[in-house]
Amino acid sequence: MLLLKPNCECCGRDLPPQSSDAMICSFECTFCRGCSDTRLHGRCPNCGGELQRRPVRPADKLAKHPASTQRVYNPRGCGEAA
């Protein structure tokens, strides 16, 4: 099950579970669409994988399986994709 991390790892922007601007790689590294498009050019800086739109968990499922509250923030690692 996806963790649904709460923020962009590059800029720290909040990304609530229902956000359509959240982008993830296959390892669930999480970025906002702005950082993905302009800074990372669609590639995860951690693994080099492709960033795709994170799916939105339905509200009834979110209540039973809540999003993560653990924030990951590493702006120094987000200059260029790997």
N, C-alpha and C positions, 0 to 999 in steps of 0.2 A: 504494500500500500504506500502511495506517495506521502512524503512527510509534509508537503505544503509549507515550506519554509516561509517565515513572515516578512522577509525583506530582500532587497537587492544586495548581493555581496559586494558590488562595486561602489554604489553611491549611498547605500543605506536606506533607500526609499522603502516605505511600507508597501507590502504586497499582500493584502488580505486574501483569504482563501478564494473569494469570488472574483478576484482581479483577472481581467483578460489581458493585462499587460505583463504578466509573469511568464518568464521564459526559463526552461530547464534543459539540462543535458541528460544523458542516460544515467549519470551518477547523482542526479537531482540537485546539482549546483544550480542556484537560482539567481536570476538577474531580471531587471526591468527591461521592457522593450527598448527604451531609450539607450541604455548602456549596451544592450545586445546589438542594436543597429549601428550606433555611432562609434562606440569605443571598441567593441569586440568583433564587429563584422560577422555576427552569427556564429561565432566559435567560442566555446568555453575556454577561459584562460587557464583552467586547472588541468583539463584532460585533452583539450583540442577538439572535443566532440561538437557536433552540431547542436545549436540551441533551437528548441521548438517551443511553441506555446504550451504552457502548463494547463492541463485540463482542470475544469472547475468541478469540485465535488458537490453533488446535490445537497441542499440544506438538510434534508432528513438524515442523510448519511454523515454529514459533517457533525451533527449533534452526537452521533454514536462514535464517530472516528474523527476527533478534532484535529485541527492543523497543529503543527509544531509551534512552539513559542520560542525556540532557541534561535537567536539571531546569529548570523555569520556575516562578518564585515571585514573585507580585505582590500581596501582601495589601492594599495601599492601593487597588488597582483593583477590589476585590471587594465594596465596600460595597453597591452597588446595580447591577442590570442596566442596560445601555445603553438 
